[in-house]
Amino acid sequence: MVNICDIDILGTTINDDKRKMHISNDFFAGQVVGFEEATKILQKMSIINLVGKKIVDHAINIKLATPKAIKKIGKVPFLIIYKFEH
C-alpha cells in the first residue's frame, strides 16, 4: 500500500458539502519523490491512494486508471486504485 499526494497540499484539509479529508503529514509524508520514482512505486504497489492534480494526472498518464475513476473533494482530485492479479 502506498499513499502519495501533491506536496503543495500536504498538511492541508480539503472539503466540500459532503466530505472532508485532512492531508496529514502522518499519513502522506514519508519522503518526497519525483515522477520517475513515483512511477516505479506505483507500478509495484497493489493498493494506491493518491490526492492532488499532479499525481492523479500522472497515474492516468501511465495508464494505471481511467479518468472516470477520479473523484473530487472540492476541486482536489483523488484516486484509489486496487490492483487484482491472478
TIRO-755166 format. One record per residue: residue number from 1; y, x, z of N, C-alpha, C, O, CB in turn. Coordinates in steps of 0.2 Angstrom, whole numbers, plus 5000, padded with zeros to 4 digits. Glycine has a CB too. Layout:
N
[atom NUM,[Y,X,Z],[Y,X,Z],[Y,X,Z],[Y,X,Z],[Y,X,Z]];
...
END
This chain:
86
[atom 1,[4994,5004,5000],[5000,5000,5000],[5006,5004,5000],[5006,5010,5003],[5000,4995,5006]];
[atom 2,[5011,5003,4996],[5017,5006,4996],[5023,5001,4996],[5023,4996,4993],[5018,5011,4990]];
[atom 3,[5029,5003,4999],[5035,4999,4999],[5040,5004,4996],[5042,5009,4999],[5036,4997,5006]];
[atom 4,[5044,5001,4991],[5049,5005,4988],[5055,5001,4987],[5054,4995,4985],[5047,5008,4981]];
[atom 5,[5061,5003,4989],[5067,4999,4987],[5072,5004,4984],[5072,5010,4985],[5070,4996,4994]];
[atom 6,[5077,5001,4981],[5083,5005,4979],[5087,5008,4985],[5088,5004,4990],[5088,5001,4974]];
[atom 7,[5088,5014,4984],[5092,5017,4990],[5098,5014,4992],[5100,5014,4998],[5093,5025,4988]];
[atom 8,[5102,5011,4987],[5108,5008,4989],[5108,5002,4993],[5113,4999,4996],[5112,5007,4983]];
[atom 9,[5102,4999,4994],[5101,4993,4998],[5097,4994,5004],[5096,4990,5009],[5097,4987,4994]];
[atom 10,[5095,5000,5005],[5091,5002,5012],[5096,5001,5018],[5102,5003,5018],[5089,5009,5011]];
[atom 11,[5093,4998,5023],[5097,4996,5029],[5101,4990,5028],[5105,4988,5033],[5101,5002,5030]];
[atom 12,[5101,4986,5023],[5105,4980,5022],[5100,4974,5023],[5094,4974,5023],[5108,4980,5015]];
[atom 13,[5103,4968,5024],[5100,4962,5024],[5102,4958,5018],[5108,4957,5016],[5101,4958,5030]];
[atom 14,[5097,4955,5014],[5099,4951,5008],[5096,4944,5010],[5092,4943,5014],[5095,4954,5002]];
[atom 15,[5100,4939,5007],[5098,4932,5009],[5101,4927,5004],[5105,4929,5000],[5101,4930,5016]];
[atom 16,[5098,4921,5004],[5100,4916,5000],[5100,4910,5004],[5099,4910,5010],[5097,4915,4993]];
[atom 17,[5100,4904,5001],[5099,4897,5005],[5093,4897,5009],[5092,4893,5014],[5101,4892,5001]];
[atom 18,[5087,4900,5006],[5081,4898,5009],[5077,4904,5012],[5073,4904,5016],[5076,4896,5003]];
[atom 19,[5080,4910,5010],[5076,4916,5013],[5081,4922,5015],[5087,4922,5013],[5072,4919,5007]];
[atom 20,[5078,4926,5019],[5082,4932,5022],[5077,4938,5023],[5072,4937,5025],[5085,4930,5029]];
[atom 21,[5079,4943,5020],[5075,4949,5021],[5079,4955,5023],[5084,4957,5020],[5071,4951,5014]];
[atom 22,[5077,4959,5028],[5080,4965,5030],[5077,4971,5027],[5071,4971,5028],[5081,4965,5038]];
[atom 23,[5080,4975,5024],[5078,4980,5020],[5078,4986,5025],[5082,4990,5025],[5081,4982,5013]];
[atom 24,[5073,4986,5030],[5074,4991,5036],[5071,4998,5034],[5067,4999,5030],[5069,4988,5041]];
[atom 25,[5074,5002,5038],[5073,5009,5037],[5065,5010,5039],[5062,5015,5036],[5077,5014,5041]];
[atom 26,[5063,5007,5044],[5056,5007,5047],[5051,5006,5042],[5046,5009,5041],[5055,5003,5053]];
[atom 27,[5053,5000,5038],[5048,4998,5033],[5048,5002,5026],[5043,5003,5023],[5049,4991,5031]];
[atom 28,[5054,5003,5024],[5055,5006,5017],[5057,5014,5017],[5056,5017,5012],[5061,5003,5014]];
[atom 29,[5059,5017,5022],[5062,5024,5022],[5057,5029,5024],[5056,5030,5030],[5068,5024,5026]];
[atom 30,[5053,5031,5019],[5048,5036,5021],[5051,5043,5018],[5052,5048,5021],[5041,5035,5018]];
[atom 31,[5052,5042,5011],[5055,5048,5008],[5059,5045,5001],[5057,5040,4999],[5050,5053,5006]];
[atom 32,[5064,5049,4999],[5067,5047,4993],[5063,5050,4987],[5062,5056,4987],[5075,5050,4993]];
[atom 33,[5062,5046,4982],[5058,5049,4976],[5062,5047,4970],[5065,5041,4970],[5051,5047,4976]];
[atom 34,[5061,5051,4965],[5064,5049,4958],[5059,5044,4954],[5054,5043,4957],[5066,5055,4954]];
[atom 35,[5061,5042,4948],[5057,5038,4945],[5050,5041,4942],[5045,5037,4942],[5061,5035,4938]];
[atom 36,[5050,5047,4941],[5044,5051,4939],[5039,5051,4945],[5033,5049,4944],[5046,5058,4937]];
[atom 37,[5041,5052,4951],[5037,5052,4957],[5035,5045,4958],[5029,5043,4960],[5040,5055,4963]];
[atom 38,[5040,5040,4958],[5038,5033,4959],[5033,5031,4954],[5028,5027,4956],[5045,5029,4958]];
[atom 39,[5033,5033,4948],[5028,5031,4943],[5021,5033,4945],[5016,5029,4945],[5030,5033,4936]];
[atom 40,[5020,5039,4947],[5014,5041,4950],[5011,5037,4956],[5006,5036,4956],[5014,5049,4952]];
[atom 41,[5016,5036,4960],[5014,5032,4966],[5012,5025,4964],[5007,5023,4967],[5020,5032,4971]];
[atom 42,[5016,5022,4960],[5015,5015,4958],[5008,5014,4955],[5005,5009,4955],[5020,5012,4954]];
[atom 43,[5007,5019,4950],[5000,5019,4947],[4994,5020,4951],[4989,5017,4949],[5000,5024,4941]];
[atom 44,[4995,5023,4957],[4989,5024,4961],[4988,5018,4966],[4982,5017,4968],[4990,5030,4965]];
[atom 45,[4993,5015,4968],[4993,5010,4973],[4990,5003,4971],[4991,5001,4965],[4999,5009,4977]];
[atom 46,[4987,5000,4975],[4984,4993,4974],[4988,4987,4976],[4988,4982,4974],[4977,4992,4976]];
[atom 47,[4992,4989,4982],[4997,4984,4984],[5004,4987,4984],[5005,4992,4987],[4995,4981,4991]];
[atom 48,[5009,4984,4981],[5015,4986,4980],[5021,4981,4982],[5020,4976,4979],[5016,4989,4973]];
[atom 49,[5025,4983,4986],[5031,4979,4987],[5037,4983,4985],[5039,4988,4987],[5032,4978,4995]];
[atom 50,[5041,4980,4980],[5047,4983,4978],[5053,4978,4979],[5053,4972,4978],[5046,4984,4970]];
[atom 51,[5059,4981,4980],[5065,4977,4981],[5071,4981,4978],[5072,4987,4980],[5066,4976,4989]];
[atom 52,[5074,4978,4974],[5080,4981,4971],[5080,4981,4963],[5074,4982,4960],[5081,4988,4973]];
[atom 53,[5085,4980,4960],[5085,4980,4952],[5082,4986,4949],[5078,4986,4944],[5092,4979,4950]];
[atom 54,[5084,4992,4951],[5082,4998,4948],[5074,4999,4948],[5071,5000,4943],[5085,5004,4951]];
[atom 55,[5071,4998,4954],[5064,5000,4955],[5060,4994,4952],[5055,4995,4949],[5062,5001,4962]];
[atom 56,[5063,4988,4952],[5059,4982,4949],[5059,4983,4942],[5054,4982,4938],[5062,4975,4951]];
[atom 57,[5065,4984,4939],[5065,4986,4932],[5061,4991,4929],[5057,4991,4924],[5073,4987,4930]];
[atom 58,[5060,4996,4933],[5056,5002,4932],[5048,5000,4932],[5045,5002,4927],[5057,5008,4937]];
[atom 59,[5046,4996,4936],[5040,4993,4937],[5038,4989,4930],[5033,4989,4928],[5038,4989,4943]];
[atom 60,[5043,4985,4928],[5042,4981,4922],[5042,4986,4916],[5037,4985,4912],[5048,4976,4921]];
[atom 61,[5046,4991,4916],[5046,4995,4910],[5039,4999,4909],[5038,5001,4904],[5052,5000,4911]];
[atom 62,[5036,5001,4915],[5030,5004,4915],[5024,5000,4914],[5018,5002,4915],[5029,5009,4920]];
[atom 63,[5025,4993,4913],[5020,4988,4912],[5016,4987,4918],[5010,4985,4917],[5016,4990,4906]];
[atom 64,[5018,4987,4924],[5014,4985,4930],[5015,4978,4931],[5011,4975,4935],[5017,4989,4936]];
[atom 65,[5020,4974,4928],[5021,4967,4929],[5025,4964,4924],[5027,4968,4919],[5024,4966,4936]];
[atom 66,[5026,4958,4923],[5030,4955,4918],[5036,4952,4922],[5036,4951,4928],[5026,4949,4915]];
[atom 67,[5041,4951,4918],[5047,4949,4921],[5046,4942,4924],[5050,4940,4929],[5053,4948,4915]];
[atom 68,[5041,4938,4922],[5040,4931,4925],[5038,4932,4932],[5039,4927,4936],[5035,4928,4921]];
[atom 69,[5036,4938,4934],[5033,4939,4941],[5039,4941,4946],[5038,4941,4952],[5028,4945,4942]];
[atom 70,[5045,4942,4944],[5051,4944,4948],[5053,4938,4951],[5055,4932,4948],[5056,4947,4943]];
[atom 71,[5055,4939,4958],[5058,4933,4962],[5065,4936,4964],[5066,4943,4964],[5054,4931,4968]];
[atom 72,[5069,4932,4966],[5076,4935,4969],[5077,4932,4975],[5076,4926,4977],[5081,4933,4964]];
[atom 73,[5080,4936,4980],[5083,4933,4986],[5091,4935,4985],[5093,4941,4984],[5081,4937,4992]];
[atom 74,[5095,4929,4984],[5102,4930,4982],[5101,4933,4975],[5098,4930,4970],[5106,4935,4987]];
[atom 75,[5105,4939,4974],[5105,4942,4967],[5100,4948,4967],[5100,4951,4962],[5112,4944,4965]];
[atom 76,[5096,4949,4972],[5092,4955,4973],[5085,4954,4971],[5082,4949,4974],[5092,4958,4980]];
[atom 77,[5082,4957,4965],[5076,4956,4963],[5070,4959,4968],[5072,4964,4971],[5074,4958,4956]];
[atom 78,[5065,4955,4969],[5059,4959,4972],[5053,4957,4969],[5052,4952,4965],[5059,4956,4980]];
[atom 79,[5048,4961,4970],[5042,4960,4966],[5036,4963,4970],[5036,4968,4974],[5042,4965,4959]];
[atom 80,[5031,4959,4971],[5025,4961,4975],[5019,4961,4970],[5018,4956,4966],[5023,4955,4980]];
[atom 81,[5016,4966,4969],[5010,4967,4965],[5004,4969,4969],[5003,4973,4973],[5012,4973,4960]];
[atom 82,[4999,4965,4967],[4992,4966,4969],[4988,4968,4963],[4987,4964,4958],[4989,4960,4973]];
[atom 83,[4984,4974,4963],[4980,4976,4958],[4973,4974,4960],[4971,4977,4965],[4981,4983,4956]];
[atom 84,[4969,4970,4956],[4962,4969,4957],[4958,4972,4952],[4959,4971,4946],[4961,4961,4958]];
[atom 85,[4954,4977,4954],[4950,4981,4950],[4942,4980,4951],[4941,4978,4957],[4951,4988,4950]];
[atom 86,[4938,4980,4946],[4931,4979,4947],[4928,4986,4949],[4922,4986,4949],[4928,4976,4941]];
END
